[in-house]
Amino acid sequence: MSEEKFDAKVEKVSGSVKEGLGKVTGDKRTETEGKAEKASGSVKEKIADAKDTVKGAIDGLKNN
């Protein structure tokens, strides 16, 4: 797993925790920040996946 993907997963988990904390405490701002952080982590993870796919395809072409 690339460092970029790992960081994205950490951001997703952090966002989930923050969202849950906001729900439990009734703090809408924290809940919203958590949702945004989780969404940002998901986007970053998808970008990292796409980069890995492209890199794999390029490496595959180089080896042929």
N, C-alpha and C positions, 0 to 999 in steps of 0.2 A: 504494500500500500504506500502510495506516495505521501510525502509530508503534506502536500497541498490537500489531499483527500482526508488525511487524518485530521488536519486542522478544521476542515469543513464539518466533519463528524463531531468534533469537540464543540464547535459552535452550535450545531443542531441540538446536542444534548444540553448544553448550557441554556439555550433558548427554551427548551422543554421544561427544564427545572425552574427557570425564571417565570415562565407562563403558569406553571403549577403553583408556585409560591404566590403569584398574583391572584390566582383563583381562590386559594385557601384563605388569604388575608383580605380578600375583597378589594385589592389595589388594582384598579383597571389599568393604570399607567404601566405598572410592572408586568401585568399580564400581556398588554399590547406590545411592550418592548420584547418580551419573551417570544411572542408569535413572530415578530419581525426578525428577530435573531435566528429563530428556527428556520424561517423561510429563506433568509440569506444563506444559512449553512447548506440548505438543500440545493439552492442554485449553484453555490460554489462546488458542491459535491458533483453535480451534473456536469459542470464545466471541466472538473478534474477527470471525470469518466471519459468525456469526449476527447480530452487531450491524450489520455492513455490509449484510447481506441485509435486515434490518428497516429500516435507514435508507434503503436503495434503494427499498424498497416504499413507505415514507412519502413520499419525494421524488417517486416516480412518481404517487402519489395527489394530491399537491399540484399537480403540473403538469397534471392533467386537469381 
